[in-house]
Structure formats: C-alpha cells, structure tokens
Amino acid sequence: MRLLLDTHLLLWAATAPERLSRTARKLIGDPANQLHFSVVSLWEIIIKSASGRSDLSIDAHALRLGLVASDYRELEIKGSHALAVAALPDRHKDPFDRMLIAQATAEGMTLLTSDKAVADYPGPVRKV
C-alpha cells in the first residue's frame, strides 16, 4: 500500500514514535507499504515554526535528509494536485491539510492522519 503521512504523523514517526498509535506503528513498520512524505509537510513545518508553533519546531532540512535515508519517497507538488483541491468539500480551512488530501487522492495513495477534521474527508484518508 502507498501511504502518505500527514505532517504530525511524519514528525512523530521521525522524532517521537511512542506518540504514534499502535495501528500507525504497524502500518509504518510494514515493509510491504511504501512510505511517502510531501514537500507540503516541509513547507508547513517551516512556515508554522517561524510563526512560533513549538509543536512544529524541527529542522526541516535534517528531517528531509532523515526521511530520504529511511527510504521515504518524496512527493512533489504538481499542477494536478493544486487543481484537485478545488474538488474537495469545504470542511477544513488548513491549506496544508487540504493539499495533502488532494495529493493522496490524485496519486492513489492513502493519507494517514491522526486529525479527525482531516479524516472526515471522503476518499483515501485513514485516521490512525
């Protein structure tokens, strides 16, 4: 299964795996699953960290290098992803989360999240 981790799950997987649910740990640890991270998450970390969000204060450069070294695949933003945002219901205002949902949908991936607001979207989103 191709899995795209949302920003918080990505951070927890990289820095605090004990914060992950049992289901998330099982899915992330399953070698049959392909793990992906989006440049959207790096962008979100940089922007929100600069605005004082302590839960996102991590060196995005080091995070990216660690993820790539751990065989996560990087997902770039494409025009088709931006266009897919227009098809999403207007349930959640966070533009980073909306782009992650659009990317998962456009790429045929499952987005893993711990956020109920994100999980309420139709499509390939799984709350773990």
MARGUSE-380012 format. One record per residue: residue number from 1; residue in one letter; x, y, z of N, C-alpha, C, O, CB in turn. Coordinates in steps of 0.001 Angstrom, whole numbers, padded with zeros to 6 digits. Atoms other than C-alpha are relative to their C-alpha. Glycine has a CB too. Example, Ala and Ser with C-alpha at 12.3 -4.5 7.8 and 13.67 -1.06 7.14 Angstrom:
residues 2
[1 A [000890 -001190 000000] [012300 -004500 007800] [000900 001200 000000] [001936 001181 000665] [-000992 000027 001246]]
[2 S [-000820 -001190 -000060] [013670 -001060 007140] [-000770 001090 000730] [-000261 002198 000899] [000414 000462 -001415]]
//
This chain:
residues 128
[1 M [000857 -001176 000000] [000000 000000 000000] [000902 001238 000000] [001924 001273 000686] [-000975 -000001 001237]]
[2 R [-000734 -001262 000050] [001249 003501 -000819] [-000602 000948 001031] [-001768 001328 000931] [-000043 000628 -001435]]
[3 L [000478 -000825 -001097] [000974 005652 002301] [000665 001367 -000013] [001882 001479 -000160] [000250 -000692 001331]]
[4 L [-000476 -001370 -000153] [001308 009416 002594] [-000297 000398 001438] [-001452 000363 001863] [-000681 000989 -001038]]
[5 L [000209 -000376 -001390] [001823 010565 006171] [-000270 001495 000098] [000403 002295 -000552] [001217 -000388 000859]]
[6 D [000219 -001430 -000208] [000346 013869 007291] [001140 000539 000860] [001957 -000232 001363] [-001392 000274 000673]]
[7 T [-001156 -000643 -000614] [002698 016344 008931] [000253 -000483 001424] [001392 -000793 001772] [-000187 001496 -000001]]
[8 H [-000236 000431 -001379] [002155 015361 012556] [000451 -001458 000085] [001362 -001777 000849] [-001262 000193 000825]]
[9 L [-000438 001400 -000016] [002428 011629 011892] [001435 -000127 -000484] [002203 -000939 000031] [-000923 -000863 -000869]]
[10 L [-001357 000009 000526] [005573 012292 009898] [000993 000412 001083] [002029 -000228 001264] [000114 000932 -001214]]
[11 L [-000879 -000466 -001078] [007119 014241 012775] [000107 -001041 001108] [001199 -001312 001608] [-000513 001326 000576]]
[12 W [-000023 001009 -001056] [006118 011610 015320] [000788 -001226 -000432] [001553 -001782 000356] [-001421 -000399 000388]]
[13 A [-000734 001172 000494] [007459 008786 013154] [001509 000257 000044] [002295 -000644 000341] [-000442 -000351 -001446]]
[14 A [-001421 -000335 000069] [010780 010618 012831] [000615 000317 001361] [001795 000045 001582] [000196 001171 -000917]]
[15 T [-000597 -000514 -001237] [011206 012019 016343] [-000603 -000543 001291] [000054 -000516 002331] [-000113 001468 000012]]
[16 A [000669 000465 -001216] [008709 010524 018805] [-000949 -001149 -000324] [-002162 -001011 -000161] [-000769 001157 000676]]
[17 P [000868 001099 000433] [007430 007139 017588] [-000948 -000502 001085] [-001971 -001112 000774] [000841 -001140 -000479]]
[18 E [000897 000416 -001081] [005909 006469 021009] [-001329 000742 -000026] [-002297 000296 000591] [000670 000213 001337]]
[19 R [001242 -000761 000123] [003279 009103 020152] [-000941 -000588 -001051] [-002124 -000250 -001083] [000312 001443 -000345]]
[20 L [000814 000628 001037] [002043 007015 017212] [-000916 -001043 000612] [-000548 -001721 001571] [000886 -000636 -001079]]
[21 S [000898 001071 -000427] [-000952 004780 017697] [000589 -001340 -000424] [001475 -001403 -001277] [-001427 000192 -000597]]
[22 R [-000442 001352 000353] [-000424 001027 017524] [-000244 -000269 -001489] [000598 -000854 -002170] [-000735 -001057 000866]]
[23 T [000326 000209 001415] [-002158 000983 014127] [000976 000741 -000898] [001443 000197 -001898] [-001433 000454 -000298]]
[24 A [-000949 -000785 000803] [000075 003750 012781] [001373 -000666 -000003] [002003 -000779 -001054] [000110 001446 000542]]
[25 R [-001308 000673 -000077] [003219 001976 014010] [000024 -001257 -000864] [001015 -001542 -001536] [000337 -000361 001460]]
[26 K [000076 001231 000791] [002066 -001261 012381] [000061 000315 -001500] [000807 -000329 -002238] [-001298 -000776 000331]]
[27 L [000018 -000356 001423] [001332 000392 009011] [001343 000565 -000450] [001839 000217 -001521] [-001110 001015 -000280]]
[28 I [-001275 -000620 000357] [004534 002445 009018] [001129 -001035 000024] [002057 -000966 -000781] [000320 001164 000961]]
[29 G [-001040 001011 -000111] [006618 -000543 010065] [-000130 -001168 -000959] [000785 -001986 -001052] [000022 -000516 001365]]
[30 D [000217 001111 000924] [005170 -002921 007474] [000837 000205 -001260] [000596 001154 -002006] [-001502 -000131 -000359]]
[31 P [-000868 -000179 001174] [007849 -003404 004789] [-000740 -000110 -001334] [-000204 000286 -002369] [001107 -001019 000033]]
[32 A [000781 000083 001239] [005116 -004126 002229] [-000565 001366 -000395] [-000962 001560 -001544] [-001142 -001015 000159]]
[33 N [000537 -001332 000291] [003974 -000486 002481] [001098 000939 -000483] [002212 000934 000041] [-000684 000586 001242]]
[34 Q [-000883 -001067 000469] [005626 002320 000529] [-000349 001265 000760] [-001499 001703 000740] [-000129 000218 -001544]]
[35 L [000236 -001209 -000787] [006027 005389 002750] [000410 001233 -000792] [001467 001278 -001421] [000767 -000060 001334]]
[36 H [-000233 -001249 000725] [005790 008871 001290] [-000155 001180 000942] [-000921 001136 001905] [-000969 000133 -001193]]
[37 F [000207 -001280 -000665] [006177 012392 002596] [-000123 001055 -001081] [000475 000943 -002152] [001165 000334 000999]]
[38 S [000218 -001061 000975] [005064 015519 000830] [000853 001221 000331] [001081 001536 001499] [-001483 000385 -000050]]
[39 V [-000692 -001271 -000216] [007073 018688 000342] [-000939 000996 000686] [-000483 001974 001279] [000518 000578 -001347]]
[40 V [000980 -000835 -000694] [003855 020273 001642] [000266 -000038 001504] [000156 000988 002176] [-001448 -000472 -000312]]
[41 S [-000284 000115 -001431] [004749 018963 005104] [001250 000796 000374] [001276 001450 001417] [000174 -001476 000396]]
[42 L [-001200 -000792 -000272] [008221 020503 004922] [-000332 001494 -000002] [000113 002247 000864] [001099 -000306 -001043]]
[43 W [000429 -001398 000128] [006686 023794 003819] [-000806 000413 001238] [-000595 001491 001794] [-000848 000201 -001296]]
[44 E [000821 -000294 -001180] [004142 023637 006659] [000870 000151 001244] [000665 001067 002040] [-001045 -001107 000219]]
[45 I [-000889 -000059 -001160] [006866 022954 009231] [000769 001320 000010] [000865 001973 001049] [000981 -001194 -000005]]
[46 I [-000787 -001234 000083] [008959 025897 008026] [-000869 001214 000310] [-000470 002070 001100] [000634 000143 -001396]]
[47 I [000874 -001166 -000189] [006045 028365 007920] [-000536 000072 001425] [-000484 001128 002055] [-001167 -000042 -000991]]
[48 K [000615 -000027 -001329] [004381 027354 011183] [001042 000097 001110] [000777 000689 002157] [-000854 -001243 000206]]
[49 S [-001082 -000120 -000980] [007666 027006 013059] [000454 001460 000100] [000710 001964 001194] [001196 -000917 -000386]]
[50 A [-000405 -001415 000011] [008622 030546 012007] [-001019 000892 000700] [-000678 001971 001186] [000199 000481 -001436]]
[51 S [001037 -000799 -000657] [005309 031783 013415] [-000130 -000349 001486] [-001016 000164 002171] [-001344 -000206 -000702]]
[52 G [-000026 000289 -001423] [006086 030274 016820] [-000638 -001293 000440] [-000749 -001530 001643] [-000638 001070 000697]]
[53 R [000625 001281 -000374] [004401 026855 016720] [001070 -000955 000540] [001874 -001481 -000230] [-000739 -000641 -001225]]
[54 S [-001028 000837 -000613] [006511 024842 019162] [-000141 -001474 -000396] [000851 -002203 -000414] [-000060 000135 001514]]
[55 D [000187 001403 000386] [004963 021518 018064] [000581 -000303 -001379] [000696 -001464 -001771] [-001481 -000353 000017]]
[56 L [-000587 000199 001323] [006497 022068 014630] [001425 000559 -000081] [001942 000804 -001171] [-000878 000657 -001064]]
[57 S [-001354 -000565 000003] [009898 023389 015699] [001033 -001117 -000154] [001491 -001715 000820] [000263 000805 001305]]
[58 I [-000985 001026 000353] [012252 020996 013967] [000728 000501 -001244] [000167 001256 -002038] [-000681 -001417 -000250]]
[59 D [-000786 -000375 001175] [014984 021458 011388] [-000538 -000778 -001204] [-000319 -001984 -001321] [001533 -000287 000223]]
[60 A [000626 000652 001160] [013125 020716 008147] [001036 -000620 -000933] [000773 -001642 -001566] [-000851 001006 -000775]]
[61 H [-001061 000565 000854] [016401 020150 006275] [000451 -001359 000542] [000580 -002323 -000213] [001214 000973 -000087]]
[62 A [-000432 001260 -000614] [017522 017463 008741] [-001113 -001043 -000082] [-000848 -002221 -000320] [000414 000226 001474]]
[63 L [001125 000924 000112] [014038 015932 008744] [-000043 -000615 -001391] [-000183 -001830 -001527] [-001325 000717 000308]]
[64 R [000043 000498 001377] [014069 015643 004947] [001112 -001017 -000255] [000872 -002081 -000827] [000116 001164 -000992]]
[65 L [-001130 000923 000201] [017514 014037 004915] [-000244 -001327 000716] [000038 -002392 000167] [001315 000637 000503]]
[66 G [000286 001210 -000751] [016462 011562 007603] [-001080 -000844 -000641] [-000987 -002071 -000666] [-000400 000348 001395]]
[67 L [001084 000737 000653] [013267 010640 005787] [000500 -000702 -001260] [000187 -001869 -001492] [-001161 000948 -000350]]
[68 V [-000544 000592 001224] [015085 010057 002499] [000926 -001167 000355] [000894 -002208 -000301] [000762 001067 -000836]]
[69 A [-000904 001071 -000436] [017736 007993 004322] [-000774 -001209 000529] [-000273 -002333 000498] [000954 000520 001081]]
[70 S [000841 001085 -000526] [014911 005933 005857] [-000943 -000572 -001059] [-001910 -001263 -000734] [-000813 000501 001186]]
[71 D [000738 000537 001149] [013520 005117 002388] [-001404 000548 -000183] [-002221 -000072 -000864] [-000083 -001463 000120]]
[72 Y [001242 -000689 000335] [010574 007505 002466] [000182 000622 -001377] [001272 001074 -001727] [-000373 001088 001078]]
[73 R [-000044 -000613 001331] [009741 008757 -001004] [-000602 001397 000072] [-001643 001608 000694] [-000759 -000874 -001046]]
[74 E [000434 -001389 -000019] [009362 012472 -001543] [-001040 000247 -001091] [-000843 -000126 -002248] [001203 000943 -000178]]
[75 L [001064 -000340 000944] [006158 013689 -003198] [000006 001502 -000232] [-000236 002285 000687] [-001389 -000472 000520]]
[76 E [-000005 -001417 000367] [006445 016997 -005023] [-001424 000470 -000267] [-002336 -000339 -000438] [000892 000246 -001241]]
[77 I [001303 -000575 000338] [003541 019354 -005660] [-000078 000153 -001516] [000812 000732 -002140] [-000221 001382 000718]]
[78 K [000240 -000102 001440] [002148 019082 -009197] [-001223 000876 -000238] [-002020 001119 000667] [-000196 -001407 -000638]]
[79 G [001182 -000768 000375] [-000383 021186 -011023] [-001282 -000783 000225] [-002294 -000218 000640] [000092 000426 -001447]]
[80 S [001191 000831 -000198] [-002815 018269 -010874] [-000404 -000053 001473] [-001587 -000183 001787] [000247 -001418 -000526]]
[81 H [000307 -000029 -001437] [-002563 018342 -007073] [-000714 001302 000362] [-001715 001299 001077] [001295 -000154 000842]]
[82 A [000626 -001302 -000276] [-003373 022048 -006939] [-001428 000025 -000526] [-002332 000529 000140] [000820 001147 -000634]]
[83 L [001346 000028 000584] [-006346 021505 -009230] [-000936 -000918 000775] [-002135 -000651 000855] [000068 -000447 -001454]]
[84 A [000831 000942 -000764] [-007587 018579 -007125] [-000559 000623 001276] [-001580 000168 001792] [000809 -001242 000352]]
[85 V [000516 -000689 -001197] [-008003 020926 -004141] [-001392 000562 -000275] [-002237 000581 000620] [000962 001142 000437]]
[86 A [001294 -000604 000353] [-010936 022544 -005987] [-001152 -000985 000146] [-002294 -000572 000351] [000039 000529 -001428]]
[87 A [001054 001008 -000088] [-012864 019268 -005855] [-000315 -000410 001441] [-001269 -001149 001682] [000396 -001221 -000795]]
[88 L [000220 000390 -001399] [-012603 018944 -002065] [-001142 000794 000618] [-001286 001985 000341] [001281 000203 000822]]
[89 P [001024 -000738 -000736] [-015582 019834 000120] [000681 001003 000942] [001804 000778 001393] [-000925 -000978 000802]]
[90 D [-000566 -001072 -000827] [-015011 022986 002170] [-000261 -000282 001478] [-001035 000424 002124] [-000597 001374 -000400]]
[91 R [000218 000409 -001389] [-014839 021258 005567] [001095 000466 000942] [000876 000600 002146] [-000113 -001491 000078]]
[92 H [-001184 -000261 -000819] [-011396 022227 006783] [000777 001120 -000677] [000999 001079 -001887] [000890 -001295 000176]]
[93 K [-000615 -001188 000594] [-009597 025514 006267] [001517 -000068 -000151] [002093 000762 -000855] [-000343 001183 000818]]
[94 D [-001460 000053 000046] [-005953 024428 006711] [000457 -000355 -001421] [000190 -001459 -001896] [000547 -001034 001030]]
[95 P [-000397 000254 001392] [-004412 024744 003219] [001007 -001137 -000136] [001031 -001816 -001162] [000583 001256 -000602]]
[96 F [-000979 001090 000072] [-001598 022301 004023] [-000715 -001352 000041] [-000408 -002250 -000743] [001027 000105 001162]]
[97 D [000761 001249 -000082] [-004025 019565 005064] [-000799 -000241 -001275] [-000869 -001368 -001766] [-000940 000024 001211]]
[98 R [000786 000146 001230] [-006205 020227 002031] [000879 -000472 -001161] [000456 -001300 -001967] [-000683 001334 -000363]]
[99 M [-000904 000428 001070] [-003204 019852 -000280] [000434 -001446 000199] [000547 -002191 -000775] [001230 000916 -000062]]
[100 L [-000358 001401 -000244] [-002166 016591 001404] [-001125 -000939 -000430] [-000874 -001987 -001026] [000328 -000219 001486]]
[101 I [001158 000809 000415] [-005686 015224 000863] [-000075 -000060 -001523] [-000293 -001126 -002098] [-001320 000581 000584]]
[102 A [000051 -000054 001465] [-005634 016358 -002768] [001116 -000846 -000616] [000896 -001553 -001599] [000109 001458 -000490]]
[103 Q [-001110 000798 000527] [-002220 014792 -003330] [-000283 -001502 000125] [-000075 -002266 -000817] [001304 000354 000736]]
[104 A [000307 001427 -000197] [-003282 011461 -001842] [-001043 -000463 -001005] [-000926 -001544 -001584] [-000499 -000260 001441]]
[105 T [001066 000343 000941] [-006411 011479 -003991] [000550 -000106 -001423] [000297 -001087 -002123] [-001128 001048 000059]]
[106 A [-000520 -000037 001372] [-004594 012421 -007203] [001005 -001112 -000275] [001101 -001602 -001400] [000646 001342 -000272]]
[107 E [-001055 001004 000191] [-001784 009907 -006642] [-000431 -001421 000356] [000360 -002356 000234] [001198 000369 000825]]
[108 G [000474 001333 -000355] [-003938 006985 -005490] [000675 -000553 001249] [000910 -001757 001358] [000221 -000942 -001150]]
[109 M [-000628 000394 -001263] [-002328 006921 -002045] [-001031 000070 001113] [-002106 000646 000945] [001221 000903 000326]]
[110 T [000802 -000148 -001203] [-003825 006551 001404] [000703 000999 000901] [001872 000818 001241] [-000213 -001371 000725]]
[111 L [-000542 -000987 -000927] [-003284 009589 003619] [-000272 -000476 001419] [-001423 -000687 001800] [-000618 001413 -000247]]
[112 L [000143 000354 -001409] [-002645 008592 007222] [000005 001278 000825] [000839 002160 000617] [001135 -000964 000459]]
[113 T [000115 -001188 -000836] [-003690 011150 009819] [-000489 -000385 001386] [-001099 -001436 001578] [-000948 001027 -000638]]
[114 S [000584 000161 -001331] [-004486 011469 013490] [-001031 001098 000243] [-001608 001193 001326] [001101 000033 001096]]
[115 D [000882 -001172 -000094] [-006624 014565 012809] [-001417 -000357 -000458] [-001632 -000731 -001611] [000558 001170 -000850]]
[116 K [001388 000350 000325] [-010386 013979 012938] [-000552 000852 -001135] [-001285 000346 -001985] [-000883 000154 001231]]
[117 A [000505 -000880 001056] [-011097 017014 010720] [000486 -000463 -001374] [-000262 -000403 -002349] [000440 001453 000256]]
[118 V [-000545 000513 001263] [-008847 015589 008006] [-000654 -001342 -000335] [-001007 -001599 -001486] [001552 -000155 000085]]
[119 A [000572 001328 000217] [-010229 012082 008455] [-001458 000049 -000440] [-001964 -000923 -001000] [000116 -000819 001260]]
[120 D [001396 -000136 000410] [-013762 013379 007849] [-000168 000215 -001505] [-001290 000180 -002009] [-000633 001145 000743]]
[121 Y [000091 -000169 001454] [-012934 013983 004175] [-000275 -001336 -000660] [000199 -002376 -000203] [001293 000620 -000568]]
[122 P [000192 001248 000759] [-014167 011434 001678] [001292 -000343 -000749] [002135 000520 -000994] [-001199 000133 -001004]]
[123 G [-001156 000382 000799] [-011594 009493 -000208] [001016 -000789 000788] [000700 -001383 001820] [000651 001214 -000574]]
[124 P [-001022 000889 -000549] [-008333 007813 000634] [000677 000554 001259] [001892 000755 001271] [001045 -000271 -001051]]
[125 V [-000519 -000545 -001238] [-007909 009157 004176] [-000313 -000998 001110] [-001447 -001462 001233] [-000609 001410 000305]]
[126 R [000193 000958 -001093] [-007414 006877 007180] [000507 000599 001305] [001667 000999 001404] [000727 -001338 -000301]]
[127 K [-000391 -000482 -001325] [-007390 008018 010808] [000627 -001141 000767] [000043 -002217 000901] [-001214 000581 000776]]
[128 V [-000734 001024 -000765] [-004829 006100 012843] [000460 000565 001341] [001093 -000143 002125] [001221 -000520 -000806]]
//
